[in-house]
Amino acid sequence: MDPEVQALIAVYQKRLSDMTAQAIAYEARIAILLKQVQELSQQPAPQPPAPQKKTTKSRKTTDAGTF
């Protein structure tokens, strides 16, 4: 077989191997993320904190006194 064709086939095989490994890694990552989404969607939503009542302090007025 022609050396140029052999080199071309070798490059294609390496690229195919690399892309297959990358696809497997992505698939594993997707599986983990889907599991996390399912776990989070099954948990009850946290209750929002109750609004705080605003308390008004009675303002003390200071009398300037008599003139």
JOMOZI-V834279 format. One record per backbone hydrogen bond with DSSP energy under -0.5 kcal/mol. CO is the residue of the C=O (numbers start at 0). NH is the residue of the N-H. E is the energy in kcal/mol with one decimal. If there is no record, write none. Layout:
co = (CO,CO)
nh = (NH,NH)
e = (E,E)
This chain:
co = (1,2,3,4,5,6,7,8,9,10,11,12,13,14,15,16,17,18,19,20,21,22,23,24,25,26,27,28,29,30,31,32,33,34,35,36,37,38,52,54,58,60)
nh = (5,6,7,8,9,10,11,12,13,14,15,16,17,18,19,20,21,22,23,24,25,26,27,28,29,30,31,32,33,34,35,36,37,38,39,40,41,42,54,56,60,62)
e = (-2.2,-2.4,-2.2,-2.6,-2.3,-2.3,-2.4,-2.6,-2.2,-2.8,-2.7,-2.3,-2.8,-2.9,-2.2,-2.2,-2.2,-2.5,-2.2,-2.1,-2.5,-2.3,-2.3,-2.2,-2.6,-2.1,-2.0,-2.5,-2.7,-1.9,-2.1,-2.4,-2.4,-2.3,-2.5,-2.3,-1.2,-0.9,-0.6,-0.6,-0.5,-0.7)
